[in-house]
């Protein structure tokens, strides 16, 4: 059995965004239940005794404090049930929360070698004690079992796989770095080693290839990139001059959007994550939210738990 908690489901900046006065952010300021930190999930294969984070969002400290299952055990002065962090990319939204985990608890960072190189190149991440916080490369298409701090197996099986995407935006101006190489953006397949269905996590995805469609077909549970409702949404709203595709994200709507492309894949539960503050589907009474739910998709609440 896997337990997965949504610690946050928003894209960069969260909802509401601190400096934004778009219609969604205005609504969220008036409706606390709409608030969400940047996307991060917690997964456990041993009924909540140990947890692995999928990405470490900049909001991680508050997300942990708001999640009782991630609290220290009352039997210890210093303790955390968080055994590791699995990174799907090197964006600020995925790695900045690591800096909030510098207080000496042992855990392991699992990431593609390309992402580990990004961490190694920035000395600020040296605040994580290399003796207690190991960094292990996560090769593509090679299942592995994350190990707990005491050396025992976690009962969780993880397989990373390449998905269409791009290099972290803060590296785009570095001419020495290719715009995209395998490992810049990965999806994850999670399973309990004791048995049970697979869960797929894709917090960023720029397109559904035939291979990806085949991988997701028949899955019990999929968390999928829901950044924008439509590709030019941020331009229309006057918020930025970027399209979803230029940022490496597939839109929810349209004939080539996530809703349409995943509609015939017989997926049990489909959950949108990494939802931008500009996305009108965040508004509970909007036509876009009704369309999302009519298509069988879930926009999760913070703290919502999924069990497979």
N, C-alpha and C positions, 0 to 999 in steps of 0.2 A: 504494500500500500504506500502511496505517496500522498503527503499533505503539502499543499502549496498555498502560501498566504501572499496576497497582493499588498505589499508595503506601500507602493505608490504606482500610479498608472499614467502619469503625465509625461509629456515631452519636456525639453529644456525650459527651465524657468518655473515649472509647476503651474498649478491653477489655484487661485488667480496668480498671474505673474506680477512681480512686485512693482513694475513700472508700466503696466498695461491697463488701459481703460476701454478695451474692446467690450462688446456686448456680453461675451461669455465671462470675462473677468469681473465686470460689474455685477452680473448675476451671482457669480461665485462669492464675491465679497458679502453679499446679502444672504447667502445660503451656505452655511458652513458645511453642510453635507456634500457640497460640490467640490470642496477643497481636496487637492491631491498633490503630494510631492512627486518628484521625478521617479520614473519607473524603476522599481526594484522588486524582486520576488524572493521569498524564502521557501526552501524546499527541504522536507525531512522524509527519510525512508525508515526511521525507527520510532515512529509515533511521537515525534516532537522532542525526543531527548537531545538530538543534535540537529542543527540547521545549517544549510549552505545558502548563501545569498547569491542570487543571479544579478550581478552588477551591484556596485556600491554607489548609490546616488548621492549627490550633494546634500540631500535631506536625510541622510541615513540616521544620524543621531536621533532626530525626532521620530523617525519611523520605528526605530528600535524601542524607544521609550514608550511608544503608543501600542506596542505589540506585547502583551503579557508573556507569550511563549518564548520571547527572546530575552527575558529578564534573567539576571544572575540567580543561581540557586541560593536559597537562604542558608544552606549548609557551608558556604564558602565566603570568605571576605572578598576575594576577587575571583570572578568566574563569568563565563559566557557560554551559552549553548551554541553560539555561532562557531562552527568548525572550519569554515572556509568561505571563500568568495570566488565565484566563477564569472569571468568577464567575457562578454560577447563582442566588445569593441574597445577602442581606446579613447572614445569621446569623453569630454569633461563630465557629461551626465552619467557616465558609467564608472568612472574611476575616482572622482573627487572625494567620495565618501570614505575611501580608504584612509584618508588623513584623519578621520574621526575615530579610527580604530588603532590608535598609536599608544594606548595605555598599557601595553605589556601582555595582553592575552594572546596565547598561541593560536594561530590559524594559518591556513594555506591559501595562497592566491593561485588559481588555475587560469591560464590564458594562453592564447596562441602566442608563439614566439615573437611575432611581430608586435603584439601589444606589450609583452614583457620588455621588449627593447625600448618602447616608448617610456615605460616606467623607469627603466634603468637610466635613460638619458636625462631624466629630470631629478636632480638631487633632493628635491623636497620630499620624495617618497622614501628617502633614507631614514625618515623619522620612524618607519616601521622596522623594528629590530629584526635583522636578517636571521638571527638565531631562532627567534620565536615565530617569525612570519616567513615561511618559505614561499618561493615563487617557482611554480612548476609549469613547464611548457605543456600545452594541451594540443596534441597533433590532430589534424582533421581526419574524420572517419575512422577513428581508433577508439573503441569504447574503453573507459577506465573507471575504476572505483576510487573516489576520493577517500583518503585515509583520515581518521580522526586524530586529534592531537596526541592521544595516548598510543597511537600506532595501530589501533584496530580498524577494521573495515567499517565503512559507513552504511553499507547496505544499499547504497545508491550507485547506479550506473549512469555515466554521462558520455555522450558522444557529440562532439562538435562537428559541424559541417558548414561548408561555404555557402553563402547566399549573396545575391547581387547587392552591392552596396558601394561604399567609397571610403577613402582614408578620412581620419578625423579632421574636422574642418580647420583646426588650428595648425595643421600641417600642410594645408593646400598651397600655401605661398612658398613652401620650401622646394625649390627647384630640384634638389637632390633626391626628393622622395617621390616615387611613382604615385599617381592619383589613386590607383587601386591595385592591390595585390591580394592573393588568397590569404585569408586570415584577418583582414581589416574588419570585416563584418562576418560573424558566424551565427548560426542557429544552434540550438541544443536539443538533443533528444534525451529525455530523462526516463529512467525505469527503476523500479525496485528490483534488486537482484533476486529477491525471494519470489518474484513473479508479479504479473499484472500488466496492464496496458502501458503504452508509451505516451509521454507528454512531450509536445514540441513547443519550444520557446523561440520566437523570432521578434526581438524588440526593434529591429531595423531590417527592412527588406525593400529593395528597389524594383523587384519584379518576380513573377512566378514562372520559373523555367519548367519544362516538362519533367526534369529530374526532381525538382522540389515538389511539384504536384503529386508525383508518384510517392514521394516520401511521406507526404501529409495524408494521403488517401487512407480513409478508414480509421484515422487516429481518434482516440477517445477524447482528447483535450488538446487544443492548440491556443497558445497565446501569440497574437500576431500584431505586427506594426499597424497602428491606426492613426498615424500622425495627422493627416489632413483628410477632410471630406472630399475635396477636389484639388487638382494639382496646382492651380493658380490662386488658391484661397487666400494666401497671405498678401498677394498682390492686390486682389480685389478689395481686401479689407484695409489696404493702405498701411499694413504693418511691416512689410519688407518687399524686396524685389526678387525673392527667391521662389522657385517652384519646388514642389515636393520631390520631383525627380532630380533636380539639381542638388538637393540635400541627401539623396539616396533613400528616398521613402516612396512607397506605393500608396496611392490614395485609397480611401474606402470605396468611393462611388465610381461610376462609369463602367463601360463595357470591359475595360482592362484593369479595373480596380479590384481590391481584395475581396469585396462581397461577391462580385461576379465570378472571379477566377477560382474561388474556393467553394462555390455553391454546389458543385457536383462531386465533391470529394468525400462525401459520406462521413464527415467529421462529427463526432458526438457533441462536443461543446466548443464553441469558438468565442474567444475573448479578445477584445481589442485592448492593447496597451500602447504606451508611448503616444498618447493623444495630446496634440498641441492645443494651447489655450484658444487658438483661433477657430477650432473645429466646432461647428454648430451642433454636432451630434452630442456634445457634452450637455446641452440644454435639455432637461428632462421632457419638456413639452414640445420640442421642435419637430418639424416634419422629418428632419434627418435622423433624429433619435428613433422615431417611429419606424423609419425605413430600416435602420440597423436592427432593431428588435424583431421586425417582421421577417427579416432574412435569417433569424436565428442566432444573432450575435449578442454578446453580453458586453456592456460597458461596466466594469467592475467598481464596486465600492472599495474604498481604502479599508484594509483589514479583512476583506472577503476571503474565505478559505475554500479551496477546491480539493476534493479527495478523489483519488482514482484507485 
